[in-house]
Structures are given as C-alpha cells and as structure tokens.
Amino acid sequence: MRTLLYAVALAAGSAIASPLPDTPAEDNIGGSASGSLGSHPVAQVTKASQAAMVQESSPPHLWVTSARAQKSLEIYDNFIMNQPRVNVSLYAMSRCPDANVFEEVLKKEGIADKVDLSIDYIGRVDKHATYGVDCMHGDIECAGNAHQLCLQANLDLKEWFGVVTCMNYGKFPGTVGTISTTRKCVETNGVDYWRSGVGPCIEGQKRDRQSRHAQNVARALQEGGEVLPQAPMLDEDGEPENMQPEPLSKEARQRLRESVQKTKNDGVAKSCTIRIDSTIRRGGVRQCVVDGGVWKGCDDGHSPSDFVRVIEEEFKNLVDQMIDEKEAWHMYP
C-alpha cells in the first residue's frame, strides 16, 4: 500500500503543472515554466481550472485531475508527518549485560525510524535507600538507570541510544553509572551535556549554573574550560574502587522511582524483558525474556534479525491500517 501511495504522489507531482507564458503568476498552483513534456502538451492547472486533465508521457490510466492530485499529496504529507511507529518496551538494569541485547537491532538500517523505544528499570522503591530505590547491582546501578532516564527525556532516540551504547562499550559494566562516563559519552555523540538538558536532569539546575560560572571564569582567565569529574579506578573485577554515591538531582530520583514503579505495575521482574506491541497477534503484545543468557518465551525467535522481522511486520500492518485504500484508489479518474 505504501508503494501505491508513493505512485499516486508521483503522479500528483506531475499534475501540478506550470503556467503557460500568458498565465498570471498568482493563478499558478506550482511548478516550473514548461510548456510540454515529450510530445504531449501539458494542460494548464490553475485555481480556475481545478478539474483540468493532465496528459503526460505516462499512460492514460495514471492521469489525474489537479484536485485529486492535490488530495493525494495531502494524504502523502499526512503519512510522512504522522508515520506510525511500533512501540517497543525494554525492562532492564543499566549494569546488567542482558540489557545490551537490543543494540544490534537498532543498528539495522531504517529500524530506529519505525519504533518508539523506551527503557524502564528493575528495582525496588525504598525511601530509605540512597536514591529512593534499591537496585540489584548497588547504588551505582541506580545512578546509571537514572542517567539513562534523563537521556531518554531530553534526546531523540538515535542520540540517547547512541549514548547508552557508548556507556556499554569496553569492559562492561565498568564505570556505567558514573557522571564522568555519562558526560563523556554524551559529548562523544556530539551533544552538549548542559544545554541539551541532560546535565541539569542528572545533576540539577544549581550544578548547571555553577558549571557555567566556572566556564566563564576560566574563559576570562584563559585557563581552559571546566574541570570534569574523573572516572574512578577499577578493581580486578572491573568494578569501581571505593566508589562513593554521586549526587542525583530531585528530577532524576523522581524519574527513577516512577520508572521502577511502572516496571512493577507492568508485571516485569526479569532483565532484560522485551515487549513489542502487536496489532497482529492476539493479546496485543509479543514478549521475549533473556535472563542470564537464557532466552524464554520467544515465540518469534530471539536473534537481532528476528526482532527486525517482527518490527517490520508490525510496522507494515500499522501502515496498512492507516491508509484508506478506497480513498487512495478513488484518486484515479
């Protein structure tokens, strides 16, 4: 059906022809100054002649009226502006290796433009905990979860997932959950840590103002820029040594609590759980769980190519539902 829509749009584009030399410019709908295409004269399309037929080098069954051409372009523009997306939900822990499974899926060409991806985190709300949440791999994982929630809140999908991929690079989990690593990966992806909203979300508006003041002072003294926090040393197991909890803003802690509560409300307890909303399958969802490297309940397969195939199937079905086939066909005379 998308092919049909594109074909109609192409025909419509041809139908919006240019004025003849003696036609007032304000009466022209659009196009370049051209009197004919090939051996066929081009009919004048003006506001005064909306129903004029256009003869082109295309066969007669593709001829359309200017009114229908305009309608086809409106439908095409609506599709582009309101392209459906497949909802994909991951439930994970930032320092759990199973959470990295979806990275290869988003690397496939075109997939990121077809999904609305979110990650929520697994833990237990506890008002006495450092960040208001207990996490399986300690406070540093809670911080990493909060950092990634701030990324999602302030960046588009390709940007924030690129930062998460950077955080997971190297000796995982390493320094995931430290401000130094998160900031380095944000800036490696060409994003301004503070102006993007990521820094204020993680560290708070006060820290943002202090950072800007330090930058201004350093610039005035010509001594370089802001002094960045240093990444902690790692022990032989790749864990940070003597790592003290870093501050998290009120916003980041609230996002963390809400995400953990949502995961609980959704009935998810395993990292990583992958849910893909479905308009094809009964029950409205396709689910797959990987726990400790063991895949469970993955009726559609669990390789990156399997997830890509499922997303393509669901996307196609959403497009077919969106387009009114009868209206598209009725654009032909």
Secondary structure per residue as TSV (DSSP state, phi and psi in degrees):
chain	resnum	aa	ss	phi	psi
A	1	M	-	360.0	-35.4
A	2	R	H	-60.1	-38.8
A	3	T	H	-60.4	-42.3
A	4	L	H	-60.7	-46.5
A	5	L	H	-61.4	-43.1
A	6	Y	H	-63.6	-39.5
A	7	A	H	-63.4	-42.6
A	8	V	H	-64.0	-40.8
A	9	A	H	-64.0	-38.7
A	10	L	H	-64.3	-43.5
A	11	A	H	-63.0	-38.6
A	12	A	H	-64.4	-41.0
A	13	G	H	-60.2	-36.7
A	14	S	H	-70.9	-31.1
A	15	A	H	-73.4	-23.5
A	16	I	S	-82.2	81.7
A	17	A	-	-87.4	171.5
A	18	S	-	-91.2	162.6
A	19	P	-	-74.0	155.3
A	20	L	-	-72.1	160.5
A	21	P	T	-53.3	-31.5
A	22	D	T	-97.2	16.4
A	23	T	S	-94.8	132.1
A	24	P	-	-59.7	140.7
A	25	A	G	-62.3	-36.3
A	26	E	G	-69.7	-14.0
A	27	D	G	-91.2	-0.2
A	28	N	B	-89.6	136.7
A	29	I	-	-79.9	-35.3
A	30	G	S	161.1	168.9
A	31	G	-	117.1	177.4
A	32	S	-	-100.2	164.0
A	33	A	S	-73.3	106.2
A	34	S	-	-152.6	134.2
A	35	G	S	-92.1	-24.7
A	36	S	E	-158.0	163.4
A	37	L	E	-123.2	115.4
A	38	G	T	63.9	-132.9
A	39	S	T	-96.4	3.1
A	40	H	E	-104.3	127.2
A	41	P	E	-67.4	144.5
A	42	V	-	-92.0	127.5
A	43	A	-	-71.3	143.9
A	44	Q	-	-72.8	127.7
A	45	V	-	-111.2	109.7
A	46	T	B	-129.2	171.3
A	47	K	G	-63.1	-25.5
A	48	A	G	-83.2	-12.7
A	49	S	G	-132.6	60.3
A	50	Q	T	-63.3	-26.9
A	51	A	T	-95.2	8.3
A	52	A	-	-64.0	135.5
A	53	M	B	-84.2	146.5
A	54	V	-	-111.8	122.9
A	55	Q	-	-101.4	123.9
A	56	E	-	-127.8	-170.0
A	57	S	S	-73.8	-9.9
A	58	S	S	-75.3	156.5
A	59	P	-	-65.0	156.8
A	60	P	G	-56.9	-31.8
A	61	H	G	-70.6	-7.4
A	62	L	G	-102.4	-0.5
A	63	W	-	-66.7	141.8
A	64	V	-	-136.2	156.8
A	65	T	B	-79.7	160.1
A	66	S	H	-63.2	-36.6
A	67	A	H	-63.2	-44.0
A	68	R	H	-69.4	-35.2
A	69	A	H	-61.9	-43.8
A	70	Q	H	-62.5	-40.0
A	71	K	H	-64.6	-39.8
A	72	S	H	-64.2	-38.4
A	73	L	H	-67.4	-35.9
A	74	E	H	-62.7	-43.0
A	75	I	H	-65.2	-42.1
A	76	Y	H	-63.1	-45.4
A	77	D	H	-61.7	-39.3
A	78	N	H	-63.1	-38.3
A	79	F	H	-64.7	-44.6
A	80	I	H	-64.2	-42.6
A	81	M	H	-73.0	-29.9
A	82	N	T	-120.6	38.3
A	83	Q	-	-56.6	129.1
A	84	P	-	-67.5	155.3
A	85	R	-	-133.5	148.6
A	86	V	E	-87.1	123.8
A	87	N	E	-75.1	121.4
A	88	V	E	-122.8	124.4
A	89	S	E	-116.7	126.8
A	90	L	E	-108.8	139.9
A	91	Y	E	-120.1	118.9
A	92	A	E	-149.6	-175.7
A	93	M	-	-134.1	133.3
A	94	S	T	-63.5	-23.9
A	95	R	T	-109.9	23.1
A	96	C	-	-105.1	125.8
A	97	P	G	-63.8	-25.4
A	98	D	G	-64.9	-21.1
A	99	A	G	-71.8	-12.5
A	100	N	G	-85.1	-0.8
A	101	V	G	-63.3	-27.6
A	102	F	G	-87.8	-4.3
A	103	E	H	-59.2	-43.6
A	104	E	H	-66.0	-28.6
A	105	V	H	-65.2	-47.2
A	106	L	H	-71.3	-14.6
A	107	K	T	-76.9	-16.4
A	108	K	S	-69.1	134.8
A	109	E	T	-57.5	129.3
A	110	G	T	87.2	-15.3
A	111	I	T	-68.7	-41.2
A	112	A	T	-60.3	-27.3
A	113	D	T	-82.4	-6.0
A	114	K	T	-111.4	-0.2
A	115	V	E	-124.6	153.0
A	116	D	E	-112.8	98.7
A	117	L	E	-99.1	136.5
A	118	S	E	-135.5	150.6
A	119	I	E	-122.9	125.9
A	120	D	E	-115.6	162.3
A	121	Y	E	-119.6	152.2
A	122	I	-	-99.5	131.5
A	123	G	-	-178.0	-161.5
A	124	R	E	-140.6	123.0
A	125	V	E	-65.3	128.4
A	126	D	-	-149.0	109.7
A	127	K	T	-63.9	-17.2
A	128	H	T	-89.8	-10.3
A	129	A	S	-73.0	160.6
A	130	T	T	-52.6	-47.5
A	131	Y	T	-108.4	13.1
A	132	G	S	84.1	5.3
A	133	V	E	-145.6	139.9
A	134	D	E	-95.0	133.1
A	135	C	-	-121.5	149.3
A	136	M	T	-57.3	-38.6
A	137	H	T	-104.1	26.5
A	138	G	-	90.5	-177.6
A	139	D	H	-62.0	-33.9
A	140	I	H	-63.9	-32.7
A	141	E	H	-71.3	-40.0
A	142	C	H	-57.6	-42.2
A	143	A	H	-63.1	-43.6
A	144	G	H	-61.2	-40.4
A	145	N	H	-60.5	-45.7
A	146	A	H	-64.4	-41.1
A	147	H	H	-57.7	-45.6
A	148	Q	H	-69.5	-30.6
A	149	L	H	-66.9	-37.1
A	150	C	H	-66.8	-35.4
A	151	L	H	-61.6	-47.8
A	152	Q	H	-60.8	-36.6
A	153	A	H	-73.0	-21.9
A	154	N	H	-120.1	-11.7
A	155	L	S	-123.8	158.6
A	156	D	-	-77.2	170.2
A	157	L	H	-55.8	-49.9
A	158	K	H	-62.7	-35.1
A	159	E	H	-70.6	-52.9
A	160	W	H	-70.5	-33.5
A	161	F	H	-72.9	-29.8
A	162	G	H	-63.2	-38.5
A	163	V	H	-67.1	-43.3
A	164	V	H	-61.2	-41.8
A	165	T	H	-60.6	-41.1
A	166	C	H	-62.6	-42.4
A	167	M	H	-61.2	-33.4
A	168	N	T	-85.3	-4.1
A	169	Y	S	-75.0	147.1
A	170	G	S	91.4	-146.0
A	171	K	S	-81.6	84.0
A	172	F	S	-69.9	141.6
A	173	P	S	-85.4	-12.5
A	174	G	T	48.8	-119.1
A	175	T	T	-102.3	19.4
A	176	V	T	-58.7	127.8
A	177	G	T	106.2	-4.4
A	178	T	-	-98.1	145.8
A	179	I	H	-61.9	-38.2
A	180	S	H	-60.0	-43.0
A	181	T	H	-69.8	-44.7
A	182	T	H	-61.0	-46.3
A	183	R	H	-65.1	-42.9
A	184	K	H	-58.8	-42.8
A	185	C	H	-71.5	-35.0
A	186	V	H	-60.1	-48.4
A	187	E	H	-73.8	-29.2
A	188	T	H	-62.6	-30.3
A	189	N	T	-88.2	13.1
A	190	G	T	76.7	22.0
A	191	V	-	-109.5	136.3
A	192	D	-	-75.5	118.8
A	193	Y	T	-58.4	-42.7
A	194	W	T	-86.8	-49.2
A	195	R	T	-67.2	-25.5
A	196	S	T	-70.6	-18.5
A	197	G	S	98.3	-11.5
A	198	V	H	-65.9	-49.5
A	199	G	H	-59.6	-50.7
A	200	P	H	-59.4	-35.7
A	201	C	H	-64.5	-43.2
A	202	I	H	-77.2	-46.6
A	203	E	H	-107.3	-13.2
A	204	G	-	99.9	158.1
A	205	Q	H	-65.8	-34.4
A	206	K	H	-63.2	-44.4
A	207	R	H	-63.9	-35.5
A	208	D	H	-61.6	-46.5
A	209	R	H	-63.9	-40.4
A	210	Q	H	-63.3	-40.3
A	211	S	H	-64.7	-44.0
A	212	R	H	-64.5	-39.2
A	213	H	H	-63.4	-43.4
A	214	A	H	-62.6	-38.8
A	215	Q	H	-64.5	-43.0
A	216	N	H	-64.4	-42.1
A	217	V	H	-64.1	-45.8
A	218	A	H	-62.7	-38.7
A	219	R	H	-66.4	-40.5
A	220	A	H	-65.0	-34.5
A	221	L	T	-89.2	-1.8
A	222	Q	T	54.7	43.6
A	223	E	S	-113.5	24.7
A	224	G	-	92.6	-152.5
A	225	G	S	-114.6	-156.5
A	226	E	-	-67.7	143.6
A	227	V	-	-81.3	117.8
A	228	L	-	-84.3	150.2
A	229	P	-	-63.9	142.9
A	230	Q	-	-88.7	142.5
A	231	A	-	-69.2	141.9
A	232	P	-	-70.7	158.6
A	233	M	-	-73.5	148.4
A	234	L	B	-104.3	146.0
A	235	D	-	-83.6	-174.1
A	236	E	T	-66.7	-18.0
A	237	D	T	-92.9	3.7
A	238	G	S	80.8	13.6
A	239	E	-	-99.2	146.2
A	240	P	B	-60.6	137.8
A	241	E	T	-88.2	133.8
A	242	N	T	48.3	43.1
A	243	M	-	-79.5	118.6
A	244	Q	-	-91.9	143.5
A	245	P	-	-56.1	130.8
A	246	E	-	-88.1	154.1
A	247	P	-	-67.5	144.6
A	248	L	-	-122.7	140.4
A	249	S	-	-67.6	164.5
A	250	K	H	-60.0	-40.4
A	251	E	H	-62.1	-45.0
A	252	A	H	-63.6	-42.0
A	253	R	H	-66.0	-36.9
A	254	Q	H	-67.3	-43.1
A	255	R	H	-60.7	-39.2
A	256	L	H	-64.1	-47.5
A	257	R	H	-61.0	-44.6
A	258	E	H	-64.7	-38.6
A	259	S	H	-66.4	-45.3
A	260	V	H	-63.0	-39.0
A	261	Q	H	-67.0	-39.5
A	262	K	H	-61.9	-43.5
A	263	T	H	-58.5	-43.7
A	264	K	H	-63.1	-44.8
A	265	N	H	-62.9	-30.7
A	266	D	T	-80.5	-1.8
A	267	G	T	74.9	26.3
A	268	V	-	-104.7	135.3
A	269	A	-	-131.9	-9.3
A	270	K	S	-110.7	138.3
A	271	S	S	-109.4	122.3
A	272	C	S	-110.4	131.9
A	273	T	E	-104.5	130.8
A	274	I	E	-115.4	124.0
A	275	R	E	-123.4	129.3
A	276	I	E	-118.8	117.5
A	277	D	E	-60.8	139.3
A	278	S	-	-127.3	134.6
A	279	T	S	-103.7	8.7
A	280	I	S	-111.7	-46.9
A	281	R	S	-83.6	144.3
A	282	R	T	-63.3	137.4
A	283	G	T	98.5	-18.1
A	284	G	S	75.3	13.6
A	285	V	E	-154.3	145.6
A	286	R	E	-114.2	128.9
A	287	Q	E	-126.4	146.4
A	288	C	E	-147.5	136.8
A	289	V	E	-124.8	132.9
A	290	V	E	-118.7	121.1
A	291	D	E	-131.9	111.6
A	292	G	T	64.4	31.0
A	293	G	T	83.8	-1.1
A	294	V	E	-103.3	125.6
A	295	W	E	-89.1	138.5
A	296	K	E	-137.5	139.7
A	297	G	S	66.6	25.3
A	298	C	-	-97.5	79.3
A	299	D	T	-64.6	-25.2
A	300	D	T	-99.1	8.6
A	301	G	-	94.5	169.4
A	302	H	-	-136.1	11.7
A	303	S	S	-83.7	159.8
A	304	P	H	-52.8	-39.7
A	305	S	H	-65.6	-31.4
A	306	D	H	-67.1	-44.3
A	307	F	H	-65.4	-38.7
A	308	V	H	-61.7	-45.0
A	309	R	H	-60.4	-44.7
A	310	V	H	-63.0	-44.1
A	311	I	H	-62.7	-42.0
A	312	E	H	-62.0	-42.4
A	313	E	H	-61.7	-46.7
A	314	E	H	-68.1	-37.9
A	315	F	H	-63.7	-45.3
A	316	K	H	-59.7	-40.7
A	317	N	H	-67.3	-37.7
A	318	L	H	-63.3	-41.2
A	319	V	H	-63.8	-44.5
A	320	D	H	-61.9	-35.8
A	321	Q	H	-70.8	-32.2
A	322	M	H	-73.4	-38.1
A	323	I	S	-87.2	127.6
A	324	D	-	-82.8	103.7
A	325	E	H	-61.2	-38.7
A	326	K	H	-62.4	-42.6
A	327	E	H	-66.2	-38.4
A	328	A	H	-63.8	-45.5
A	329	W	H	-66.4	-32.7
A	330	H	T	-73.2	-0.8
A	331	M	T	-74.7	-15.1
A	332	Y	-	-85.8	142.7
A	333	P	-	-71.0	360.0
